[in-house]
């Protein structure tokens, strides 16, 4: 399975709402960085920290939070997913749409890091944190 196939499987799991499938490519030493300014900003290590600090927090705060993949770019040991986040904040009832890039880095066929680059302003505004 190529690096881009591994990430395509991650996104397919996301589309199905399959959290275990989304976390499957992450190893215990994989770092996952949510962008500064994003509500869940920080760097988390391993699938459990990502589950708890990213996906668990999103599930608690949002209805219909989705990532829609537009392009998947294969650069060998780097795979980039370009797309759009959307969701409706549970507390404020406000919806948002934001563009995002995901940068996945591999070493020896294993994911070593993930970095999110996102327009955080629409997300923060939907949360009522202007």
ChimeraX commands (.cxc) that place a marker at each C-alpha (Angstrom):
marker #1 position 0.00,0.00,0.00 radius 0.5
marker #1 position 1.42,3.40,-1.01 radius 0.5
marker #1 position 1.61,6.35,1.36 radius 0.5
marker #1 position -1.21,8.08,-0.51 radius 0.5
marker #1 position -3.31,4.87,-0.26 radius 0.5
marker #1 position -2.84,4.90,3.52 radius 0.5
marker #1 position -4.08,8.50,3.73 radius 0.5
marker #1 position -6.92,7.86,1.27 radius 0.5
marker #1 position -8.03,5.04,3.61 radius 0.5
marker #1 position -7.89,7.48,6.56 radius 0.5
marker #1 position -10.17,9.91,4.71 radius 0.5
marker #1 position -12.52,7.11,3.61 radius 0.5
marker #1 position -12.81,6.09,7.29 radius 0.5
marker #1 position -13.58,9.72,8.16 radius 0.5
marker #1 position -16.37,9.75,5.57 radius 0.5
marker #1 position -17.84,6.61,7.22 radius 0.5
marker #1 position -17.52,8.01,10.74 radius 0.5
marker #1 position -15.07,5.19,11.57 radius 0.5
marker #1 position -12.79,6.63,14.27 radius 0.5
marker #1 position -10.76,3.42,14.63 radius 0.5
marker #1 position -10.09,3.46,10.89 radius 0.5
marker #1 position -9.08,7.12,11.06 radius 0.5
marker #1 position -6.59,6.40,13.84 radius 0.5
marker #1 position -5.25,3.18,12.25 radius 0.5
marker #1 position -2.30,4.80,10.43 radius 0.5
marker #1 position -1.01,6.47,13.63 radius 0.5
marker #1 position 1.71,4.81,15.65 radius 0.5
marker #1 position 2.57,5.44,19.30 radius 0.5
marker #1 position 5.22,8.02,18.28 radius 0.5
marker #1 position 3.25,9.78,15.52 radius 0.5
marker #1 position 2.93,13.51,16.23 radius 0.5
marker #1 position -0.29,15.29,15.29 radius 0.5
marker #1 position -0.24,19.10,15.22 radius 0.5
marker #1 position -3.41,21.17,15.16 radius 0.5
marker #1 position -2.69,24.74,13.98 radius 0.5
marker #1 position -2.11,27.64,16.35 radius 0.5
marker #1 position -5.31,29.65,16.58 radius 0.5
marker #1 position -7.47,26.56,15.99 radius 0.5
marker #1 position -9.68,25.66,18.98 radius 0.5
marker #1 position -7.84,22.35,19.52 radius 0.5
marker #1 position -4.34,23.71,18.85 radius 0.5
marker #1 position -1.40,21.71,20.07 radius 0.5
marker #1 position 0.79,18.76,19.27 radius 0.5
marker #1 position -0.40,15.34,20.39 radius 0.5
marker #1 position 1.51,12.08,20.27 radius 0.5
marker #1 position -0.03,8.73,19.43 radius 0.5
marker #1 position -3.58,7.70,18.57 radius 0.5
marker #1 position -4.99,7.97,22.11 radius 0.5
marker #1 position -3.96,11.62,22.53 radius 0.5
marker #1 position -5.32,12.45,19.07 radius 0.5
marker #1 position -8.58,10.65,19.82 radius 0.5
marker #1 position -9.06,12.45,23.14 radius 0.5
marker #1 position -7.77,15.95,22.32 radius 0.5
marker #1 position -8.91,16.31,18.72 radius 0.5
marker #1 position -11.68,13.97,17.62 radius 0.5
marker #1 position -13.29,13.65,21.06 radius 0.5
marker #1 position -13.33,17.42,21.52 radius 0.5
marker #1 position -14.75,17.99,18.04 radius 0.5
marker #1 position -17.51,15.42,18.64 radius 0.5
marker #1 position -18.43,17.16,21.91 radius 0.5
marker #1 position -18.54,20.68,20.45 radius 0.5
marker #1 position -19.95,20.25,16.92 radius 0.5
marker #1 position -22.84,18.76,14.96 radius 0.5
marker #1 position -22.10,17.55,11.45 radius 0.5
marker #1 position -18.40,18.38,11.61 radius 0.5
marker #1 position -16.90,17.09,8.38 radius 0.5
marker #1 position -13.78,17.22,6.28 radius 0.5
marker #1 position -14.40,17.08,2.54 radius 0.5
marker #1 position -11.31,16.10,0.58 radius 0.5
marker #1 position -10.75,18.08,-2.60 radius 0.5
marker #1 position -7.27,16.94,-3.66 radius 0.5
marker #1 position -4.84,14.31,-2.43 radius 0.5
marker #1 position -1.29,15.16,-3.49 radius 0.5
marker #1 position 1.35,12.43,-3.41 radius 0.5
marker #1 position 4.92,13.72,-2.98 radius 0.5
marker #1 position 6.46,10.41,-1.91 radius 0.5
marker #1 position 7.21,10.63,1.81 radius 0.5
marker #1 position 4.85,13.62,2.07 radius 0.5
marker #1 position 1.14,13.40,1.28 radius 0.5
marker #1 position -1.06,16.49,1.32 radius 0.5
marker #1 position -4.83,16.52,1.64 radius 0.5
marker #1 position -6.54,19.75,0.59 radius 0.5
marker #1 position -10.15,20.28,1.50 radius 0.5
marker #1 position -12.83,21.95,3.53 radius 0.5
marker #1 position -14.10,21.66,7.09 radius 0.5
marker #1 position -17.76,22.34,7.87 radius 0.5
marker #1 position -19.82,22.08,11.00 radius 0.5
marker #1 position -22.41,23.62,13.29 radius 0.5
marker #1 position -21.41,24.54,16.82 radius 0.5
marker #1 position -23.70,22.90,19.40 radius 0.5
marker #1 position -23.72,25.84,21.83 radius 0.5
marker #1 position -24.02,28.83,19.46 radius 0.5
marker #1 position -25.90,27.17,16.60 radius 0.5
marker #1 position -23.52,28.90,14.18 radius 0.5
marker #1 position -22.17,27.09,11.12 radius 0.5
marker #1 position -18.83,27.55,9.38 radius 0.5
marker #1 position -16.86,26.53,6.32 radius 0.5
marker #1 position -13.06,26.71,6.36 radius 0.5
marker #1 position -10.33,25.70,3.93 radius 0.5
marker #1 position -7.65,23.36,5.23 radius 0.5
marker #1 position -4.48,21.54,4.26 radius 0.5
marker #1 position -3.24,18.39,5.98 radius 0.5
marker #1 position 0.45,17.59,5.63 radius 0.5
marker #1 position 1.25,13.92,6.32 radius 0.5
marker #1 position 4.91,12.85,6.59 radius 0.5
marker #1 position 6.09,9.26,6.30 radius 0.5
marker #1 position 9.26,7.36,7.14 radius 0.5
marker #1 position 9.59,3.79,5.93 radius 0.5
marker #1 position 5.88,3.56,5.06 radius 0.5
marker #1 position 4.74,4.73,8.51 radius 0.5
marker #1 position 3.11,8.04,9.41 radius 0.5
marker #1 position 5.55,10.03,11.55 radius 0.5
marker #1 position 3.70,13.34,11.61 radius 0.5
marker #1 position 0.54,15.18,10.68 radius 0.5
marker #1 position 0.26,18.97,10.48 radius 0.5
marker #1 position -2.95,20.92,10.00 radius 0.5
marker #1 position -2.87,24.29,8.22 radius 0.5
marker #1 position -6.31,25.92,8.45 radius 0.5
marker #1 position -8.20,29.19,8.21 radius 0.5
marker #1 position -9.18,29.15,11.89 radius 0.5
marker #1 position -11.15,32.42,11.88 radius 0.5
marker #1 position -14.46,30.95,10.63 radius 0.5
marker #1 position -14.22,28.12,13.17 radius 0.5
marker #1 position -13.49,30.43,16.10 radius 0.5
marker #1 position -16.25,32.82,15.02 radius 0.5
marker #1 position -18.78,29.97,14.87 radius 0.5
marker #1 position -17.87,29.19,18.48 radius 0.5
marker #1 position -18.68,32.78,19.42 radius 0.5
marker #1 position -15.06,33.59,20.29 radius 0.5
marker #1 position -14.51,36.69,18.19 radius 0.5
marker link #1:1,2 radius 0.2
marker link #1:2,3 radius 0.2
marker link #1:3,4 radius 0.2
marker link #1:4,5 radius 0.2
marker link #1:5,6 radius 0.2
marker link #1:6,7 radius 0.2
marker link #1:7,8 radius 0.2
marker link #1:8,9 radius 0.2
marker link #1:9,10 radius 0.2
marker link #1:10,11 radius 0.2
marker link #1:11,12 radius 0.2
marker link #1:12,13 radius 0.2
marker link #1:13,14 radius 0.2
marker link #1:14,15 radius 0.2
marker link #1:15,16 radius 0.2
marker link #1:16,17 radius 0.2
marker link #1:17,18 radius 0.2
marker link #1:18,19 radius 0.2
marker link #1:19,20 radius 0.2
marker link #1:20,21 radius 0.2
marker link #1:21,22 radius 0.2
marker link #1:22,23 radius 0.2
marker link #1:23,24 radius 0.2
marker link #1:24,25 radius 0.2
marker link #1:25,26 radius 0.2
marker link #1:26,27 radius 0.2
marker link #1:27,28 radius 0.2
marker link #1:28,29 radius 0.2
marker link #1:29,30 radius 0.2
marker link #1:30,31 radius 0.2
marker link #1:31,32 radius 0.2
marker link #1:32,33 radius 0.2
marker link #1:33,34 radius 0.2
marker link #1:34,35 radius 0.2
marker link #1:35,36 radius 0.2
marker link #1:36,37 radius 0.2
marker link #1:37,38 radius 0.2
marker link #1:38,39 radius 0.2
marker link #1:39,40 radius 0.2
marker link #1:40,41 radius 0.2
marker link #1:41,42 radius 0.2
marker link #1:42,43 radius 0.2
marker link #1:43,44 radius 0.2
marker link #1:44,45 radius 0.2
marker link #1:45,46 radius 0.2
marker link #1:46,47 radius 0.2
marker link #1:47,48 radius 0.2
marker link #1:48,49 radius 0.2
marker link #1:49,50 radius 0.2
marker link #1:50,51 radius 0.2
marker link #1:51,52 radius 0.2
marker link #1:52,53 radius 0.2
marker link #1:53,54 radius 0.2
marker link #1:54,55 radius 0.2
marker link #1:55,56 radius 0.2
marker link #1:56,57 radius 0.2
marker link #1:57,58 radius 0.2
marker link #1:58,59 radius 0.2
marker link #1:59,60 radius 0.2
marker link #1:60,61 radius 0.2
marker link #1:61,62 radius 0.2
marker link #1:62,63 radius 0.2
marker link #1:63,64 radius 0.2
marker link #1:64,65 radius 0.2
marker link #1:65,66 radius 0.2
marker link #1:66,67 radius 0.2
marker link #1:67,68 radius 0.2
marker link #1:68,69 radius 0.2
marker link #1:69,70 radius 0.2
marker link #1:70,71 radius 0.2
marker link #1:71,72 radius 0.2
marker link #1:72,73 radius 0.2
marker link #1:73,74 radius 0.2
marker link #1:74,75 radius 0.2
marker link #1:75,76 radius 0.2
marker link #1:76,77 radius 0.2
marker link #1:77,78 radius 0.2
marker link #1:78,79 radius 0.2
marker link #1:79,80 radius 0.2
marker link #1:80,81 radius 0.2
marker link #1:81,82 radius 0.2
marker link #1:82,83 radius 0.2
marker link #1:83,84 radius 0.2
marker link #1:84,85 radius 0.2
marker link #1:85,86 radius 0.2
marker link #1:86,87 radius 0.2
marker link #1:87,88 radius 0.2
marker link #1:88,89 radius 0.2
marker link #1:89,90 radius 0.2
marker link #1:90,91 radius 0.2
marker link #1:91,92 radius 0.2
marker link #1:92,93 radius 0.2
marker link #1:93,94 radius 0.2
marker link #1:94,95 radius 0.2
marker link #1:95,96 radius 0.2
marker link #1:96,97 radius 0.2
marker link #1:97,98 radius 0.2
marker link #1:98,99 radius 0.2
marker link #1:99,100 radius 0.2
marker link #1:100,101 radius 0.2
marker link #1:101,102 radius 0.2
marker link #1:102,103 radius 0.2
marker link #1:103,104 radius 0.2
marker link #1:104,105 radius 0.2
marker link #1:105,106 radius 0.2
marker link #1:106,107 radius 0.2
marker link #1:107,108 radius 0.2
marker link #1:108,109 radius 0.2
marker link #1:109,110 radius 0.2
marker link #1:110,111 radius 0.2
marker link #1:111,112 radius 0.2
marker link #1:112,113 radius 0.2
marker link #1:113,114 radius 0.2
marker link #1:114,115 radius 0.2
marker link #1:115,116 radius 0.2
marker link #1:116,117 radius 0.2
marker link #1:117,118 radius 0.2
marker link #1:118,119 radius 0.2
marker link #1:119,120 radius 0.2
marker link #1:120,121 radius 0.2
marker link #1:121,122 radius 0.2
marker link #1:122,123 radius 0.2
marker link #1:123,124 radius 0.2
marker link #1:124,125 radius 0.2
marker link #1:125,126 radius 0.2
marker link #1:126,127 radius 0.2
marker link #1:127,128 radius 0.2
marker link #1:128,129 radius 0.2
marker link #1:129,130 radius 0.2
view
